[in-house]
Amino acid sequence: MLRLRAICPFSWRVFQFRPFSFEPLLNQMNKCTDEEQIFDLIEKNKDILSEKQVACALSMLWQFQKQKSSLLKNVECIRDHPQFLTLHNLTTTKMEFMNDSTLVNVLYIIQQFDINVLSKFSSCLADQHLCFSPLMGKIADIVNRNLETIQDLRCLSVLMVSISSLISQRFQEQLVNKTEQLFDTIDSSQVNIARRIVQFLRNIKYGYYPLLERCNKVFLSNVNHLDLDSISKILSLYHSLQFHSFEFILMTKKRLTEMIPLFDYPASFVKLFVTLGPVAGPEEEKRLKSTILLMSEELTSHQALAVMGAMEEMESRNSRLIRKIASILHKHLDNYKPVELLRITQASIFLHFQSKELFVKLRELLLSYLKVSVIPSEISLLVCALSMLPSPHLDEARISQIEAVLPQCDLNDLNSFATSVLRCIQYDHMYRNNMPGKQLKLLQKLDHYGRQRLQKCSSLNLLWEEVKSLKGDWFADSLLEETVVTLQRLMDEINYINVAGIASFISRTNYLSTSLLDRIASVVLQQIEKIHPFAILAIILPFSALNYDPPQRDEFFGTCLQRLNSYLSILDPLMLVFLGYSLATREYFSEDLLKAIFNIRFLAKLDSQLELLCSSLNMKVQFRLMELNRAVCLECPEYQIPWFHDRFCQQQYKKDFGSMNEAQQQIYKMLAEVLGGISFVKASVLTPYYYTIDFECILDKRKKPLPYGSHNTTLGKLPKIHSELNTQIAGSRLPPGAEKIALEFLDSRAFCRNIPHLKGKSAMKKRHLEILGYRVIQIPHFEWNSMALSTKNARMDYLRERIFGEGKSSS
C-alpha cells in the first residue's frame, strides 16, 4: 500500500477524498429531501466539487426554498448556514469553468439568497473584462428590480461600478439617489466604499457634487492612512470629473512628500512622481527629478511614458531629464499603441524636445498604423499626431481614408480632423507656396457632416457629450452658430443637472445667445435648491463675461449668492476669487463674499493654494484678485477694503509692456494731427490703480487741447512707466472746467463673437476709467476698419466727432 501510494500520489489523493458512497455525487444531490442533506454533502465533498455539482447544489437549495411557505425566513436561514459560505466561495472559484447556461442559472439563484454574493460575482466578471457581457446585463437587471430592498452600501457600490457601462441614465440617477440615502449608514473610515462611489460617478461621467463632497470628507478624515495607490486613484478620479478639492490636495501633498525617501524602485517611484509632481513645490520637484533621473535606466516603456506626461503637466524645462526620458521612449516606440504615440508627440512638442530621429520614427509608425486602421476615432488621433510633427502633410491616400469614415464620425472626430487639416494647409501655404485643393474640399465635407449631425440631433444630453470639449478655429468658424441653434432648439431640456455645463460652454465660446442665457437664469430661479454651490461660478460666468443681465437680474444674482452663503468658508480659495471678480464685472458686490475674501486668513490660504497651481493658472488667479481689489476700491469705497496690489502691478507692467499695433500707430498719428501736434496726446498711459489706456488728451473748458510736457515716445514704441504711482483720482489736478479723455482702440477680443456687444471686462474698464475722472472714447475695430472710414479724411473726421463733437472738416 505504501509503495502504491508513493508511485501514484495523485490517484491516492483522489481515492482518499472520495465520498463514502460510490454513487455519483450528482445522483446523491438529486435524492436529497432537505437543505441539511445538501449542506452535509457539501461539507464532506468540498475539496472535489466540480462546477456542475456546485450548480446542482445551488439549484436544489433553491427548489427547497420555493416549496416553503415563508420564503424570506427560509432564505435567511440558508444564508446564515456555515456551509452556504463554502458554497458561494466554490461558486466564485468554479465560475470560469461554467458554460453560459449554467452561469445564468447560478446567477439567478445566488441573487435570491444574498446581494453580497451577487456583488462578488459581478466583481469577478469585471476582473475577467466581461463588463459588457449578457451576464453583467442580467446582474444590472437584478439590481434594478431589487434596488429598493438593498441596504448594504458596500455591496451596492461594488455592483454600481461593475454594471456602470450598461445602465440607462434613469437607472444611473436612481443609483445616485439610493447611494445618498444609504451614505449615512457607513462610518467615516470606509474609504473603499467612498472610492467606488467616485469611480462610479467617473464611469457614468456625472460630476454629482453632493456625493463627491461627502466622499471627499471621508478621504479627508482618513488621509493619514491613505497609501500611494489610494491617493493616486482618488486624484485621477477627481481629475476626470473636474472636481477640485484644495484641502485634499494640500493634505495629500504633505503625505506624498513624506513618501519620497521611502521608494527606491521604479514602479512605485514613478507613481509617486506622476501623483506628486504636478502639485509639488520647487524643493520637492527638484528631489523628484533628481531621483527619477538616477533610476531612468530601469524604467519600462510605460513608466517612461507616464513620467513624460507628468513632466508636461509640470511644465518642466529640465532639458537633461527630457532628453533621457525621450531616449527611452524612442527605444520603445514600436511597442506603443496609437493613442500613446499621440501622447508622446504632444508631450515632445510641448516640452520643446527636438529630435529628427524621434520624429522620423514617429511618422513611420503613425503612417503604418493609419494604413490599416478603420476606426474613425483611431484614424482621427493618428492624423492629429501626424499633423503636429514637423512638416505636416496629408497625401491623397490619407485624405481618401478620412473621407471614407466621415459618415461614422461624431463631432469630436470631425473637429480633430479639421484641426489637423488646417495645420497641414497652413504649413503648405507657408512653405510650399500653394493651397492644396483636395484639403480644402475635405474641409468643406467636414463642414457638411458637422452641420448634418447637429441638425439631426434630438437630445440635449447626447449633444452635450459631443460639444462639451470642442474648441479650435474650425469649430468656432464653421459650426459654432449651428451648435447654438441646436442648443436653442433643445433648450427646454436644460435642467439643474446640465445647466452649469451649458453655461460653461457659452462662456468658452463667447457667443451671446440671450434666449439661452434667459433659460439658464430661469432654471436657476426654479431649481436652485437642486443646484450644488460648486456649480454657481460656472453658471454666473457667461453673464459676467458677455456683459448680459437676465430678466430679474437682482433676483438671479441674489439667489445664486444665497445658495453659496453657507459654503463661503469651505469653497476653494481660487473659486471664491473668480466668483467675486465675475460678480464685480456685473456691478454686483456682496459684502459677505468680499469679507470672506479680503481677510488675512483667506489670503494666507490662497497663497498656499497658489503654490499647487501651474504657472499660467497661478498668474491668472493673482490678476483676478488684483482686478477684484481694484473694482471694490473704485466702486465700493464704503467697504474700506485697502488697495494692496501696487508691488504686484509694478512687477507685471514692467514685464508686459509692449509695442503699438498697426491700428494704434495709425490712430496715434491722426490724433496728433487732430489735436494740433504730438505734445497734445499721450500714448500708453498708466492710470491710478494700474489701468493702461491707449491714448490720453486733455481739453480745457472751451474744448481746446492742452499740451503735455516733453515726450520720449517714438512711433511704435511705448514710453517708460513710472513706478511711483499713487491711487488718487485722476482729474483732481486739472484746470477748472477741463476734462481728461481716454481713447481706447478695441479689437475683436473686446466683443462677443457673434454681435458687436461689448464684453464684461471692457465694459468694467470703461466704468472704472469714468470713476477715475476720464471721458472714455472707445474706438471699435469694426468701425475703424469699415468702408465708411476707408480714407484718411474720413478717419480724421471720425476722431474729431468723437473728441470734440464736431462735424466734417472743411478741408
Buried (B, 14 or more C-beta within 10 A) or exposed (E): EEEEEEEEEEEBEEEEEEEEEEEEBBEBBEEBEEBEBBBBBBEBBBEEBBBBBBBBBBBBBBEBBEEEEEEEEBBEBBBEBEBBEBBBEBBBEBBEEBEEEBBBBBBBBBBBBBBBBBBBBBBBBBEEEBBEBEBBBBBBBBBBEEBEEBEBBBBBBBBBBBBBBBBEEEBBBBBBEBBBEBBEEBEEEBBEBBBBBBBBBBBBEBBBBBBBBBBBBBBBEBBEEBEBEBBBBBBBBBEBBEBBBBBBBBBBBEBBBEBBEEBEEBEBBBBBBBBBBBBBEEEBBEBBBEBBBEBBEEBBBEBBBBBBBBBBBBEBEBEEBBEBBBBBBBEBBEEBEBEBBBBBBBBBBBBEBEBEEBBEBBBEBBBEBBEEBEEBBBBBBBBBBBBBBEEBBBEEEBBEBBBEBBEEBBBBBBBBBBBBBBBBBEBBEEEEEEEBEEBEEBBEBBBEBBBEBBEEBEEBEEBBBBBBEBEEEBBBEBBBBBBBBBBEBBBEBBBBBBBBBBBBBBBBBBBBBEEBBBBBBBBBBEEBEEBBBBBBBBBBBBBBBBBBBBEBBEEBBEBBBEBBEEBBEEBBBBBBBBBBBBBBBBBBBBEEBBEBBBEEEBEEBBEEBBEBBEEEEBEBBBBBBBBBBBBBBBBBEEEEBEBEBBEBBBEBBEEEBEEBEEBBBBBBBBBBEBBEEBBBBBBBBBBBBBBBBBBBBBBBEEEEBBEBEEEEBEEEBBBEBEEEBEBEEBBEEBEEEBBBBBBBBBEEEBBBBBEEBBBBBBBBBBBBBEBBBBBBBBBBBEBBEEEEBEEEEBBBBBBBEBBBEEEEEEE
